[in-house]
Amino acid sequence: MRTLLVALVMAGAALPALAADRCDVPKEKWRPVDELKAELTAKGWQIANVKTEDGCYEVYGKDDTGKRVEIFFDPATFEAVGSDD
């Protein structure tokens, strides 16, 4: 039982570290958020909000098909790196 408890505590402690690694880009290499918005808008997206989370830009809005999205983008390359869905 104690071994299981220790394993669970260790796994829980690792979760914040994993989330922080989603986008590991130094701030000086980040491109402006307005460039990301312009790029996505040109592709037909409707952007409601962009915030910073886990070292990424997190975009809230609708993609080019009209689907509601919450997607993380690398702030240097604007590559989609996942979502919380």
N, CA, C and O atoms as a CHARMM CRD file, in Angstrom:
* protein
*
  340
    1    1 MET  N      0.83100  -1.18500   0.00000 PROA 1      0.00000
    2    1 MET  CA     0.00000   0.00000   0.00000 PROA 1      0.00000
    3    1 MET  C      0.88300   1.26000   0.00000 PROA 1      0.00000
    4    1 MET  O      0.61700   2.21500  -0.73000 PROA 1      0.00000
    5    2 ARG  N      1.91600   1.24400   0.81500 PROA 2      0.00000
    6    2 ARG  CA     2.80000   2.40200   0.89300 PROA 2      0.00000
    7    2 ARG  C      3.50000   2.65000  -0.43600 PROA 2      0.00000
    8    2 ARG  O      3.68200   3.79900  -0.84000 PROA 2      0.00000
    9    3 THR  N      3.89200   1.58000  -1.11500 PROA 3      0.00000
   10    3 THR  CA     4.55300   1.70700  -2.40800 PROA 3      0.00000
   11    3 THR  C      3.61200   2.35800  -3.42600 PROA 3      0.00000
   12    3 THR  O      4.03400   3.20500  -4.21400 PROA 3      0.00000
   13    4 LEU  N      2.35000   1.96300  -3.40400 PROA 4      0.00000
   14    4 LEU  CA     1.36500   2.54400  -4.30500 PROA 4      0.00000
   15    4 LEU  C      1.18600   4.02700  -4.02100 PROA 4      0.00000
   16    4 LEU  O      1.11400   4.83400  -4.94700 PROA 4      0.00000
   17    5 LEU  N      1.11600   4.38500  -2.75800 PROA 5      0.00000
   18    5 LEU  CA     0.95700   5.78100  -2.37400 PROA 5      0.00000
   19    5 LEU  C      2.14500   6.60900  -2.84000 PROA 5      0.00000
   20    5 LEU  O      1.96500   7.70300  -3.37500 PROA 5      0.00000
   21    6 VAL  N      3.33800   6.10800  -2.64600 PROA 6      0.00000
   22    6 VAL  CA     4.54800   6.81400  -3.08200 PROA 6      0.00000
   23    6 VAL  C      4.52900   6.98500  -4.60500 PROA 6      0.00000
   24    6 VAL  O      4.87100   8.05300  -5.11100 PROA 6      0.00000
   25    7 ALA  N      4.13400   5.94200  -5.33200 PROA 7      0.00000
   26    7 ALA  CA     4.08000   6.01100  -6.79200 PROA 7      0.00000
   27    7 ALA  C      3.07800   7.05800  -7.25800 PROA 7      0.00000
   28    7 ALA  O      3.35400   7.80400  -8.19800 PROA 7      0.00000
   29    8 LEU  N      1.92000   7.12200  -6.61200 PROA 8      0.00000
   30    8 LEU  CA     0.90700   8.10400  -6.97900 PROA 8      0.00000
   31    8 LEU  C      1.37700   9.53300  -6.71100 PROA 8      0.00000
   32    8 LEU  O      1.14400  10.43100  -7.52000 PROA 8      0.00000
   33    9 VAL  N      2.03600   9.73700  -5.57900 PROA 9      0.00000
   34    9 VAL  CA     2.54900  11.06300  -5.24600 PROA 9      0.00000
   35    9 VAL  C      3.61000  11.47400  -6.25700 PROA 9      0.00000
   36    9 VAL  O      3.62100  12.62000  -6.70900 PROA 9      0.00000
   37   10 MET  N      4.48600  10.57000  -6.61200 PROA 10     0.00000
   38   10 MET  CA     5.55000  10.87800  -7.57500 PROA 10     0.00000
   39   10 MET  C      4.95400  11.17400  -8.94900 PROA 10     0.00000
   40   10 MET  O      5.40700  12.09400  -9.62900 PROA 10     0.00000
   41   11 ALA  N      3.95300  10.41400  -9.36400 PROA 11     0.00000
   42   11 ALA  CA     3.31700  10.64900 -10.65800 PROA 11     0.00000
   43   11 ALA  C      2.62300  12.00600 -10.66700 PROA 11     0.00000
   44   11 ALA  O      2.70300  12.73700 -11.65400 PROA 11     0.00000
   45   12 GLY  N      1.95200  12.34200  -9.59200 PROA 12     0.00000
   46   12 GLY  CA     1.27700  13.63200  -9.49100 PROA 12     0.00000
   47   12 GLY  C      2.25600  14.78700  -9.52000 PROA 12     0.00000
   48   12 GLY  O      1.96100  15.83600 -10.09400 PROA 12     0.00000
   49   13 ALA  N      3.40900  14.61100  -8.91300 PROA 13     0.00000
   50   13 ALA  CA     4.42100  15.66400  -8.90500 PROA 13     0.00000
   51   13 ALA  C      5.00600  15.87800 -10.30200 PROA 13     0.00000
   52   13 ALA  O      5.46900  16.97500 -10.61400 PROA 13     0.00000
   53   14 ALA  N      4.99000  14.86500 -11.12700 PROA 14     0.00000
   54   14 ALA  CA     5.55300  14.97800 -12.47200 PROA 14     0.00000
   55   14 ALA  C      4.61500  15.69100 -13.43300 PROA 14     0.00000
   56   14 ALA  O      5.08000  16.22700 -14.43900 PROA 14     0.00000
   57   15 LEU  N      3.32500  15.72100 -13.16900 PROA 15     0.00000
   58   15 LEU  CA     2.36400  16.31100 -14.09500 PROA 15     0.00000
   59   15 LEU  C      2.63400  17.77900 -14.40300 PROA 15     0.00000
   60   15 LEU  O      2.61700  18.14200 -15.57900 PROA 15     0.00000
   61   16 PRO  N      2.88000  18.64200 -13.42700 PROA 16     0.00000
   62   16 PRO  CA     3.16600  20.03100 -13.78600 PROA 16     0.00000
   63   16 PRO  C      4.40200  20.17000 -14.67000 PROA 16     0.00000
   64   16 PRO  O      4.44500  21.03800 -15.54100 PROA 16     0.00000
   65   17 ALA  N      5.38100  19.34300 -14.45800 PROA 17     0.00000
   66   17 ALA  CA     6.59200  19.40300 -15.27400 PROA 17     0.00000
   67   17 ALA  C      6.28400  19.01500 -16.71000 PROA 17     0.00000
   68   17 ALA  O      6.82000  19.61700 -17.64000 PROA 17     0.00000
   69   18 LEU  N      5.42800  18.01900 -16.90700 PROA 18     0.00000
   70   18 LEU  CA     5.06500  17.61600 -18.25000 PROA 18     0.00000
   71   18 LEU  C      4.31100  18.72700 -18.96400 PROA 18     0.00000
   72   18 LEU  O      4.56500  18.99200 -20.13900 PROA 18     0.00000
   73   19 ALA  N      3.40100  19.36900 -18.27800 PROA 19     0.00000
   74   19 ALA  CA     2.62100  20.44800 -18.88700 PROA 19     0.00000
   75   19 ALA  C      3.52800  21.60600 -19.27900 PROA 19     0.00000
   76   19 ALA  O      3.33300  22.20700 -20.33600 PROA 19     0.00000
   77   20 ALA  N      4.49400  21.92300 -18.46800 PROA 20     0.00000
   78   20 ALA  CA     5.39000  23.03900 -18.74200 PROA 20     0.00000
   79   20 ALA  C      6.25500  22.77100 -19.97000 PROA 20     0.00000
   80   20 ALA  O      6.74300  23.71400 -20.59400 PROA 20     0.00000
   81   21 ASP  N      6.45100  21.51700 -20.32200 PROA 21     0.00000
   82   21 ASP  CA     7.29600  21.15900 -21.44700 PROA 21     0.00000
   83   21 ASP  C      6.56500  21.20500 -22.78600 PROA 21     0.00000
   84   21 ASP  O      7.17600  20.95400 -23.82400 PROA 21     0.00000
   85   22 ARG  N      5.26800  21.52300 -22.78300 PROA 22     0.00000
   86   22 ARG  CA     4.51800  21.52600 -24.03800 PROA 22     0.00000
   87   22 ARG  C      5.20200  22.44600 -25.05700 PROA 22     0.00000
   88   22 ARG  O      5.37400  22.06100 -26.21400 PROA 22     0.00000
   89   23 CYS  N      5.58500  23.63500 -24.64500 PROA 23     0.00000
   90   23 CYS  CA     6.31000  24.58200 -25.50200 PROA 23     0.00000
   91   23 CYS  C      7.47800  25.12000 -24.68400 PROA 23     0.00000
   92   23 CYS  O      7.28900  25.94300 -23.78700 PROA 23     0.00000
   93   24 ASP  N      8.64600  24.66900 -24.98500 PROA 24     0.00000
   94   24 ASP  CA     9.83100  25.08400 -24.24200 PROA 24     0.00000
   95   24 ASP  C     10.65900  26.02000 -25.11300 PROA 24     0.00000
   96   24 ASP  O     11.72300  25.65000 -25.61000 PROA 24     0.00000
   97   25 VAL  N     10.15300  27.24100 -25.29100 PROA 25     0.00000
   98   25 VAL  CA    10.78800  28.21900 -26.17200 PROA 25     0.00000
   99   25 VAL  C     11.14700  29.45500 -25.35800 PROA 25     0.00000
  100   25 VAL  O     10.28000  30.01200 -24.68500 PROA 25     0.00000
  101   26 PRO  N     12.39300  29.89600 -25.39900 PROA 26     0.00000
  102   26 PRO  CA    12.75900  31.12100 -24.67900 PROA 26     0.00000
  103   26 PRO  C     11.94500  32.30900 -25.19500 PROA 26     0.00000
  104   26 PRO  O     11.69500  32.42200 -26.39500 PROA 26     0.00000
  105   27 LYS  N     11.53700  33.18300 -24.28900 PROA 27     0.00000
  106   27 LYS  CA    10.68100  34.33100 -24.63200 PROA 27     0.00000
  107   27 LYS  C     11.26100  35.17900 -25.76300 PROA 27     0.00000
  108   27 LYS  O     10.50800  35.70700 -26.58100 PROA 27     0.00000
  109   28 GLU  N     12.57700  35.31600 -25.82300 PROA 28     0.00000
  110   28 GLU  CA    13.16900  36.16400 -26.85700 PROA 28     0.00000
  111   28 GLU  C     12.99200  35.58400 -28.26900 PROA 28     0.00000
  112   28 GLU  O     13.22900  36.28600 -29.25200 PROA 28     0.00000
  113   29 LYS  N     12.58300  34.33000 -28.37800 PROA 29     0.00000
  114   29 LYS  CA    12.36100  33.70900 -29.69000 PROA 29     0.00000
  115   29 LYS  C     10.88800  33.69800 -30.09400 PROA 29     0.00000
  116   29 LYS  O     10.54400  33.25800 -31.19000 PROA 29     0.00000
  117   30 TRP  N     10.02000  34.18500 -29.20300 PROA 30     0.00000
  118   30 TRP  CA     8.58700  34.20000 -29.50300 PROA 30     0.00000
  119   30 TRP  C      8.29000  35.21900 -30.59300 PROA 30     0.00000
  120   30 TRP  O      8.82600  36.32700 -30.58200 PROA 30     0.00000
  121   31 ARG  N      7.43800  34.83900 -31.52600 PROA 31     0.00000
  122   31 ARG  CA     6.92800  35.77800 -32.52400 PROA 31     0.00000
  123   31 ARG  C      5.70500  36.47300 -31.93200 PROA 31     0.00000
  124   31 ARG  O      5.05500  35.92300 -31.04300 PROA 31     0.00000
  125   32 PRO  N      5.38600  37.66600 -32.40900 PROA 32     0.00000
  126   32 PRO  CA     4.22800  38.39300 -31.86800 PROA 32     0.00000
  127   32 PRO  C      2.91500  37.64400 -32.08300 PROA 32     0.00000
  128   32 PRO  O      2.70900  37.01700 -33.12200 PROA 32     0.00000
  129   33 VAL  N      2.04100  37.71800 -31.09900 PROA 33     0.00000
  130   33 VAL  CA     0.74800  37.04500 -31.16900 PROA 33     0.00000
  131   33 VAL  C     -0.08300  37.57600 -32.33900 PROA 33     0.00000
  132   33 VAL  O     -0.88900  36.83800 -32.90600 PROA 33     0.00000
  133   34 ASP  N      0.10000  38.83000 -32.70000 PROA 34     0.00000
  134   34 ASP  CA    -0.63800  39.39200 -33.83600 PROA 34     0.00000
  135   34 ASP  C     -0.29200  38.67900 -35.14100 PROA 34     0.00000
  136   34 ASP  O     -1.13700  38.57200 -36.03000 PROA 34     0.00000
  137   35 GLU  N      0.94800  38.18800 -35.26600 PROA 35     0.00000
  138   35 GLU  CA     1.33200  37.41500 -36.45500 PROA 35     0.00000
  139   35 GLU  C      0.57500  36.09600 -36.49800 PROA 35     0.00000
  140   35 GLU  O      0.13200  35.67100 -37.56500 PROA 35     0.00000
  141   36 LEU  N      0.42100  35.44000 -35.34000 PROA 36     0.00000
  142   36 LEU  CA    -0.32800  34.18100 -35.28100 PROA 36     0.00000
  143   36 LEU  C     -1.78800  34.43300 -35.64300 PROA 36     0.00000
  144   36 LEU  O     -2.37500  33.68200 -36.42200 PROA 36     0.00000
  145   37 LYS  N     -2.37200  35.48300 -35.08200 PROA 37     0.00000
  146   37 LYS  CA    -3.76400  35.80600 -35.39300 PROA 37     0.00000
  147   37 LYS  C     -3.94500  36.06300 -36.88600 PROA 37     0.00000
  148   37 LYS  O     -4.90100  35.57300 -37.48700 PROA 37     0.00000
  149   38 ALA  N     -3.03200  36.82600 -37.48900 PROA 38     0.00000
  150   38 ALA  CA    -3.12200  37.13900 -38.91600 PROA 38     0.00000
  151   38 ALA  C     -2.99700  35.87600 -39.76600 PROA 38     0.00000
  152   38 ALA  O     -3.71500  35.70600 -40.75100 PROA 38     0.00000
  153   39 GLU  N     -2.07800  34.99700 -39.37500 PROA 39     0.00000
  154   39 GLU  CA    -1.86400  33.75500 -40.12200 PROA 39     0.00000
  155   39 GLU  C     -3.11200  32.87300 -40.07800 PROA 39     0.00000
  156   39 GLU  O     -3.53600  32.33100 -41.09800 PROA 39     0.00000
  157   40 LEU  N     -3.68900  32.73700 -38.89000 PROA 40     0.00000
  158   40 LEU  CA    -4.87200  31.89200 -38.74500 PROA 40     0.00000
  159   40 LEU  C     -6.09400  32.52100 -39.41700 PROA 40     0.00000
  160   40 LEU  O     -6.89200  31.81400 -40.03300 PROA 40     0.00000
  161   41 THR  N     -6.24300  33.82100 -39.30500 PROA 41     0.00000
  162   41 THR  CA    -7.36200  34.51500 -39.94000 PROA 41     0.00000
  163   41 THR  C     -7.28700  34.36600 -41.46200 PROA 41     0.00000
  164   41 THR  O     -8.31300  34.19500 -42.12100 PROA 41     0.00000
  165   42 ALA  N     -6.09000  34.43000 -42.01000 PROA 42     0.00000
  166   42 ALA  CA    -5.90000  34.25200 -43.45100 PROA 42     0.00000
  167   42 ALA  C     -6.30400  32.84700 -43.90000 PROA 42     0.00000
  168   42 ALA  O     -6.65700  32.64300 -45.06200 PROA 42     0.00000
  169   43 LYS  N     -6.25200  31.88600 -42.98700 PROA 43     0.00000
  170   43 LYS  CA    -6.65300  30.50700 -43.29100 PROA 43     0.00000
  171   43 LYS  C     -8.14500  30.28000 -43.05700 PROA 43     0.00000
  172   43 LYS  O     -8.63900  29.16600 -43.22900 PROA 43     0.00000
  173   44 GLY  N     -8.86900  31.34500 -42.66000 PROA 44     0.00000
  174   44 GLY  CA   -10.30600  31.22200 -42.46100 PROA 44     0.00000
  175   44 GLY  C    -10.75000  31.00800 -41.02600 PROA 44     0.00000
  176   44 GLY  O    -11.92700  30.74900 -40.77400 PROA 44     0.00000
  177   45 TRP  N     -9.82700  31.11300 -40.08500 PROA 45     0.00000
  178   45 TRP  CA   -10.17900  30.94800 -38.67800 PROA 45     0.00000
  179   45 TRP  C    -10.82300  32.22300 -38.14800 PROA 45     0.00000
  180   45 TRP  O    -10.57100  33.32100 -38.64400 PROA 45     0.00000
  181   46 GLN  N    -11.66400  32.04800 -37.12400 PROA 46     0.00000
  182   46 GLN  CA   -12.22200  33.17400 -36.37700 PROA 46     0.00000
  183   46 GLN  C    -11.63600  33.09200 -34.97000 PROA 46     0.00000
  184   46 GLN  O    -11.90900  32.14200 -34.23700 PROA 46     0.00000
  185   47 ILE  N    -10.84100  34.07200 -34.59700 PROA 47     0.00000
  186   47 ILE  CA   -10.13900  34.07000 -33.31500 PROA 47     0.00000
  187   47 ILE  C    -10.93700  34.86300 -32.29300 PROA 47     0.00000
  188   47 ILE  O    -11.21600  36.04600 -32.49000 PROA 47     0.00000
  189   48 ALA  N    -11.30500  34.19700 -31.19300 PROA 48     0.00000
  190   48 ALA  CA   -12.02400  34.86800 -30.11000 PROA 48     0.00000
  191   48 ALA  C    -11.05400  35.40300 -29.06300 PROA 48     0.00000
  192   48 ALA  O    -11.24100  36.50000 -28.53800 PROA 48     0.00000
  193   49 ASN  N    -10.00900  34.61500 -28.76000 PROA 49     0.00000
  194   49 ASN  CA    -9.06500  34.99900 -27.71800 PROA 49     0.00000
  195   49 ASN  C     -7.77600  34.19800 -27.88000 PROA 49     0.00000
  196   49 ASN  O     -7.79100  33.06300 -28.35600 PROA 49     0.00000
  197   50 VAL  N     -6.67600  34.79900 -27.48100 PROA 50     0.00000
  198   50 VAL  CA    -5.39400  34.09000 -27.43100 PROA 50     0.00000
  199   50 VAL  C     -4.77800  34.41400 -26.08700 PROA 50     0.00000
  200   50 VAL  O     -4.67100  35.57800 -25.70100 PROA 50     0.00000
  201   51 LYS  N     -4.37200  33.36800 -25.37600 PROA 51     0.00000
  202   51 LYS  CA    -3.68000  33.58800 -24.11100 PROA 51     0.00000
  203   51 LYS  C     -2.42500  32.73400 -24.08900 PROA 51     0.00000
  204   51 LYS  O     -2.21800  31.88600 -24.95800 PROA 51     0.00000
  205   52 THR  N     -1.60500  32.96400 -23.10000 PROA 52     0.00000
  206   52 THR  CA    -0.36500  32.20300 -22.93900 PROA 52     0.00000
  207   52 THR  C     -0.56000  31.18100 -21.82600 PROA 52     0.00000
  208   52 THR  O     -0.96800  31.52400 -20.71700 PROA 52     0.00000
  209   53 GLU  N     -0.26400  29.92300 -22.13700 PROA 53     0.00000
  210   53 GLU  CA    -0.35700  28.85700 -21.14600 PROA 53     0.00000
  211   53 GLU  C      0.64600  27.76500 -21.49700 PROA 53     0.00000
  212   53 GLU  O      0.82200  27.43300 -22.66900 PROA 53     0.00000
  213   54 ASP  N      1.29500  27.21500 -20.49700 PROA 54     0.00000
  214   54 ASP  CA     2.28800  26.14700 -20.67200 PROA 54     0.00000
  215   54 ASP  C      3.39200  26.54900 -21.63800 PROA 54     0.00000
  216   54 ASP  O      3.95800  25.69800 -22.32500 PROA 54     0.00000
  217   55 GLY  N      3.70500  27.84700 -21.69500 PROA 55     0.00000
  218   55 GLY  CA     4.75000  28.32700 -22.58200 PROA 55     0.00000
  219   55 GLY  C      4.33200  28.40600 -24.03300 PROA 55     0.00000
  220   55 GLY  O      5.17000  28.59500 -24.91400 PROA 55     0.00000
  221   56 CYS  N      3.03100  28.26100 -24.29100 PROA 56     0.00000
  222   56 CYS  CA     2.49400  28.29200 -25.65200 PROA 56     0.00000
  223   56 CYS  C      1.48400  29.42100 -25.79200 PROA 56     0.00000
  224   56 CYS  O      1.05300  30.02600 -24.81000 PROA 56     0.00000
  225   57 TYR  N      1.11700  29.68800 -27.04600 PROA 57     0.00000
  226   57 TYR  CA    -0.07300  30.49000 -27.30100 PROA 57     0.00000
  227   57 TYR  C     -1.24000  29.51400 -27.33200 PROA 57     0.00000
  228   57 TYR  O     -1.17500  28.49500 -28.01900 PROA 57     0.00000
  229   58 GLU  N     -2.30200  29.81300 -26.59800 PROA 58     0.00000
  230   58 GLU  CA    -3.50600  28.98800 -26.64400 PROA 58     0.00000
  231   58 GLU  C     -4.58700  29.80100 -27.33900 PROA 58     0.00000
  232   58 GLU  O     -4.98300  30.86600 -26.86700 PROA 58     0.00000
  233   59 VAL  N     -5.05600  29.28300 -28.46400 PROA 59     0.00000
  234   59 VAL  CA    -6.02200  29.98500 -29.29400 PROA 59     0.00000
  235   59 VAL  C     -7.41700  29.41500 -29.05000 PROA 59     0.00000
  236   59 VAL  O     -7.63100  28.20300 -29.08200 PROA 59     0.00000
  237   60 TYR  N     -8.35200  30.32300 -28.80700 PROA 60     0.00000
  238   60 TYR  CA    -9.76700  29.98900 -28.65500 PROA 60     0.00000
  239   60 TYR  C    -10.50300  30.59600 -29.84000 PROA 60     0.00000
  240   60 TYR  O    -10.30900  31.76900 -30.15800 PROA 60     0.00000
  241   61 GLY  N    -11.33300  29.81700 -30.48400 PROA 61     0.00000
  242   61 GLY  CA   -12.10100  30.34100 -31.60600 PROA 61     0.00000
  243   61 GLY  C    -12.69700  29.23000 -32.42000 PROA 61     0.00000
  244   61 GLY  O    -13.05100  28.17300 -31.89900 PROA 61     0.00000
  245   62 LYS  N    -12.80800  29.48700 -33.74200 PROA 62     0.00000
  246   62 LYS  CA   -13.33700  28.50000 -34.68200 PROA 62     0.00000
  247   62 LYS  C    -12.34300  28.32500 -35.81400 PROA 62     0.00000
  248   62 LYS  O    -11.79300  29.29500 -36.33500 PROA 62     0.00000
  249   63 ASP  N    -12.12100  27.06500 -36.18900 PROA 63     0.00000
  250   63 ASP  CA   -11.18800  26.80500 -37.28100 PROA 63     0.00000
  251   63 ASP  C    -11.87400  27.07200 -38.62900 PROA 63     0.00000
  252   63 ASP  O    -12.99600  27.57700 -38.67200 PROA 63     0.00000
  253   64 ASP  N    -11.20000  26.73400 -39.71000 PROA 64     0.00000
  254   64 ASP  CA   -11.72200  27.03400 -41.04400 PROA 64     0.00000
  255   64 ASP  C    -12.96800  26.24400 -41.41400 PROA 64     0.00000
  256   64 ASP  O    -13.61800  26.55500 -42.41100 PROA 64     0.00000
  257   65 THR  N    -13.31300  25.22400 -40.62700 PROA 65     0.00000
  258   65 THR  CA   -14.53800  24.45300 -40.86800 PROA 65     0.00000
  259   65 THR  C    -15.68400  24.93100 -39.97100 PROA 65     0.00000
  260   65 THR  O    -16.80500  24.43300 -40.07200 PROA 65     0.00000
  261   66 GLY  N    -15.39700  25.90000 -39.09200 PROA 66     0.00000
  262   66 GLY  CA   -16.41100  26.40600 -38.17300 PROA 66     0.00000
  263   66 GLY  C    -16.46200  25.67000 -36.84300 PROA 66     0.00000
  264   66 GLY  O    -17.30300  25.97200 -35.99600 PROA 66     0.00000
  265   67 LYS  N    -15.56900  24.70800 -36.65800 PROA 67     0.00000
  266   67 LYS  CA   -15.52100  23.93600 -35.41000 PROA 67     0.00000
  267   67 LYS  C    -14.87700  24.77200 -34.30900 PROA 67     0.00000
  268   67 LYS  O    -13.84800  25.41000 -34.52800 PROA 67     0.00000
  269   68 ARG  N    -15.49600  24.76700 -33.11000 PROA 68     0.00000
  270   68 ARG  CA   -14.90400  25.45800 -31.96200 PROA 68     0.00000
  271   68 ARG  C    -13.62000  24.74400 -31.56100 PROA 68     0.00000
  272   68 ARG  O    -13.57100  23.51700 -31.48600 PROA 68     0.00000
  273   69 VAL  N    -12.58600  25.53300 -31.30700 PROA 69     0.00000
  274   69 VAL  CA   -11.28000  24.95300 -30.98000 PROA 69     0.00000
  275   69 VAL  C    -10.62000  25.69300 -29.82500 PROA 69     0.00000
  276   69 VAL  O    -10.86000  26.87900 -29.59600 PROA 69     0.00000
  277   70 GLU  N     -9.79300  24.96400 -29.11700 PROA 70     0.00000
  278   70 GLU  CA    -8.85300  25.48700 -28.12700 PROA 70     0.00000
  279   70 GLU  C     -7.55300  24.74200 -28.41300 PROA 70     0.00000
  280   70 GLU  O     -7.38400  23.59500 -27.99800 PROA 70     0.00000
  281   71 ILE  N     -6.65000  25.38700 -29.11400 PROA 71     0.00000
  282   71 ILE  CA    -5.44300  24.70900 -29.58800 PROA 71     0.00000
  283   71 ILE  C     -4.20600  25.47400 -29.14900 PROA 71     0.00000
  284   71 ILE  O     -4.17500  26.70400 -29.18200 PROA 71     0.00000
  285   72 PHE  N     -3.18300  24.72400 -28.73600 PROA 72     0.00000
  286   72 PHE  CA    -1.89500  25.29300 -28.35400 PROA 72     0.00000
  287   72 PHE  C     -0.99000  25.38300 -29.57300 PROA 72     0.00000
  288   72 PHE  O     -0.92400  24.46100 -30.38600 PROA 72     0.00000
  289   73 PHE  N     -0.28800  26.51700 -29.68600 PROA 73     0.00000
  290   73 PHE  CA     0.65800  26.72700 -30.77900 PROA 73     0.00000
  291   73 PHE  C      2.02100  27.08200 -30.21400 PROA 73     0.00000
  292   73 PHE  O      2.12900  27.83100 -29.24200 PROA 73     0.00000
  293   74 ASP  N      3.07000  26.53100 -30.83900 PROA 74     0.00000
  294   74 ASP  CA     4.43900  26.89700 -30.49700 PROA 74     0.00000
  295   74 ASP  C      4.60300  28.38200 -30.80600 PROA 74     0.00000
  296   74 ASP  O      4.27900  28.80500 -31.91600 PROA 74     0.00000
  297   75 PRO  N      5.09300  29.18500 -29.86600 PROA 75     0.00000
  298   75 PRO  CA     5.16700  30.62700 -30.07700 PROA 75     0.00000
  299   75 PRO  C      6.27200  31.07400 -31.04100 PROA 75     0.00000
  300   75 PRO  O      6.29300  32.23600 -31.44800 PROA 75     0.00000
  301   76 ALA  N      7.17200  30.19200 -31.40600 PROA 76     0.00000
  302   76 ALA  CA     8.23600  30.54700 -32.34100 PROA 76     0.00000
  303   76 ALA  C      7.91100  30.10600 -33.76300 PROA 76     0.00000
  304   76 ALA  O      8.21800  30.81800 -34.72000 PROA 76     0.00000
  305   77 THR  N      7.29300  28.93600 -33.90700 PROA 77     0.00000
  306   77 THR  CA     7.03700  28.37100 -35.23600 PROA 77     0.00000
  307   77 THR  C      5.57000  28.42000 -35.63800 PROA 77     0.00000
  308   77 THR  O      5.24200  28.24100 -36.81100 PROA 77     0.00000
  309   78 PHE  N      4.69200  28.65900 -34.68200 PROA 78     0.00000
  310   78 PHE  CA     3.24100  28.63300 -34.87200 PROA 78     0.00000
  311   78 PHE  C      2.74200  27.24100 -35.27200 PROA 78     0.00000
  312   78 PHE  O      1.66800  27.10500 -35.85900 PROA 78     0.00000
  313   79 GLU  N      3.51800  26.22300 -34.95500 PROA 79     0.00000
  314   79 GLU  CA     3.09000  24.85000 -35.18400 PROA 79     0.00000
  315   79 GLU  C      2.08400  24.46600 -34.10600 PROA 79     0.00000
  316   79 GLU  O      2.30700  24.74100 -32.92700 PROA 79     0.00000
  317   80 ALA  N      0.97000  23.82900 -34.50000 PROA 80     0.00000
  318   80 ALA  CA     0.00000  23.34400 -33.53100 PROA 80     0.00000
  319   80 ALA  C      0.64500  22.21400 -32.72600 PROA 80     0.00000
  320   80 ALA  O      1.21100  21.28100 -33.29400 PROA 80     0.00000
  321   81 VAL  N      0.55300  22.31000 -31.39900 PROA 81     0.00000
  322   81 VAL  CA     1.20200  21.30900 -30.54100 PROA 81     0.00000
  323   81 VAL  C      0.21500  20.59300 -29.64800 PROA 81     0.00000
  324   81 VAL  O      0.61900  19.96400 -28.67100 PROA 81     0.00000
  325   82 GLY  N     -1.07400  20.67200 -29.95600 PROA 82     0.00000
  326   82 GLY  CA    -2.05600  19.91100 -29.21700 PROA 82     0.00000
  327   82 GLY  C     -3.13700  20.77400 -28.59900 PROA 82     0.00000
  328   82 GLY  O     -3.18500  21.99300 -28.76700 PROA 82     0.00000
  329   83 SER  N     -4.00600  20.07700 -27.87100 PROA 83     0.00000
  330   83 SER  CA    -5.10600  20.73400 -27.17400 PROA 83     0.00000
  331   83 SER  C     -5.39900  19.97700 -25.89900 PROA 83     0.00000
  332   83 SER  O     -4.81700  18.92400 -25.63800 PROA 83     0.00000
  333   84 ASP  N     -6.30800  20.52400 -25.10600 PROA 84     0.00000
  334   84 ASP  CA    -6.69200  19.85500 -23.86400 PROA 84     0.00000
  335   84 ASP  C     -7.86400  18.90400 -24.06100 PROA 84     0.00000
  336   84 ASP  O     -8.33200  18.28000 -23.10900 PROA 84     0.00000
  337   85 ASP  N     -8.33700  18.79600 -25.29700 PROA 85     0.00000
  338   85 ASP  CA    -9.46800  17.90100 -25.56600 PROA 85     0.00000
  339   85 ASP  C     -9.05400  16.45900 -25.55700 PROA 85     0.00000
  340   85 ASP  O     -9.88700  15.57700 -25.76600 PROA 85     0.00000
